[in-house]
Amino acid sequence: CFTQGLIADGDIIYESSGLYGCSRLKKSHLQSGRTLKEAFLPKQCFAEGIAFNGNKIMLLTWKEQKALQFDLDSFELKGEIPYAGEGWG
């Protein structure tokens, strides 16, 4: 997988990694590198950039024309927002 999105929030790192079949959203501890939370995307999605939006993380997809909304704490998928074109990290 390729790092597409990266957010540092104190001692926590949020990372989106893209590659068909293994795209994911991950929350890690900066100092130890320990994975704290992880959510895998459907195999047909290629994860791209991420951004905070209130208590959610928005994750763009490359060619799937949708932004995925994940709960910031649970990493539960909360919804999708369609858009035209490609998403980039």
Backbone torsions as a table, in degrees:
resi	resn	phi	psi	omega
1	CYS	NA	155.2	-178.7
2	PHE	-114.0	131.4	175.5
3	THR	-64.3	124.8	-179.2
4	GLN	-114.4	-34.3	179.5
5	GLY	-134.0	143.1	-178.5
6	LEU	-148.5	126.2	177.4
7	ILE	-129.6	127.7	172.9
8	ALA	-100.4	127.5	-179.8
9	ASP	-131.9	88.5	-174.4
10	GLY	67.1	-123.4	179.4
11	ASP	-97.5	18.0	179.6
12	ILE	-115.8	138.2	176.7
13	ILE	-116.5	131.1	172.3
14	TYR	-108.9	131.4	-176.3
15	GLU	-137.0	134.7	168.8
16	SER	-107.3	134.9	179.7
17	SER	-121.7	132.2	-175.8
18	GLY	-116.4	135.7	169.7
19	LEU	179.6	131.3	179.5
20	TYR	-56.5	129.1	179.3
21	GLY	97.1	-16.3	179.4
22	CYS	-146.1	20.7	178.3
23	SER	-64.4	143.6	-177.7
24	ARG	-156.8	165.5	171.0
25	LEU	-116.4	131.8	-174.6
26	LYS	-135.5	142.5	174.5
27	LYS	-116.8	125.7	-175.8
28	SER	-132.8	156.9	173.1
29	HIS	-83.3	128.3	-173.7
30	LEU	-60.7	-49.7	-174.2
31	GLN	-70.4	-45.1	-175.5
32	SER	-89.8	-22.4	-175.3
33	GLY	77.8	1.5	-177.8
34	ARG	-66.5	132.5	176.7
35	THR	-74.6	126.0	-179.7
36	LEU	-98.8	-32.4	-178.5
37	LYS	-157.0	147.5	-178.8
38	GLU	-151.1	138.6	175.6
39	ALA	-132.5	126.1	178.4
40	PHE	-93.5	141.2	178.5
41	LEU	-87.8	160.5	174.4
42	PRO	-55.9	148.6	-174.9
43	LYS	-57.5	-24.7	-178.3
44	GLN	-87.2	4.1	179.8
45	CYS	-107.8	140.2	175.6
46	PHE	-112.7	110.5	-177.8
47	ALA	-69.2	140.1	176.5
48	GLU	-125.4	-137.9	-172.9
49	GLY	-67.1	158.9	178.5
50	ILE	-130.1	157.2	175.4
51	ALA	-155.4	147.7	172.5
52	PHE	-73.5	143.7	174.0
53	ASN	-143.3	87.1	-175.3
54	GLY	65.5	-123.9	179.8
55	ASN	-95.2	23.0	179.6
56	LYS	-127.8	159.5	169.0
57	ILE	-111.4	127.1	176.3
58	MET	-95.3	131.5	-179.5
59	LEU	-124.1	120.1	176.5
60	LEU	-79.5	149.4	171.4
61	THR	-108.3	154.0	-173.6
62	TRP	-68.9	-68.3	-175.1
63	LYS	-113.1	0.0	-174.2
64	GLU	-83.9	-6.1	174.8
65	GLN	57.4	43.1	174.4
66	LYS	-151.0	146.3	172.3
67	ALA	-102.9	131.6	179.9
68	LEU	-97.8	136.3	179.2
69	GLN	-105.0	119.0	178.1
70	PHE	-113.1	140.1	172.8
71	ASP	-63.8	132.2	-175.1
72	LEU	-63.1	-35.2	-177.4
73	ASP	-87.0	-48.0	-173.2
74	SER	-92.5	-16.9	-173.2
75	PHE	63.8	18.1	175.8
76	GLU	-72.6	135.1	176.7
77	LEU	-69.0	120.4	-175.4
78	LYS	-103.6	-16.6	179.7
79	GLY	167.8	177.9	179.6
80	GLU	-133.8	146.0	175.2
81	ILE	-124.0	119.1	179.4
82	PRO	-74.9	149.8	172.7
83	TYR	-150.2	160.1	-179.7
84	ALA	-92.7	140.5	176.5
85	GLY	99.1	-163.9	-178.2
86	GLU	-103.6	147.3	172.3
87	GLY	-97.0	147.4	-179.6
88	TRP	-133.2	155.3	179.8
89	GLY	-80.5	NA	NA
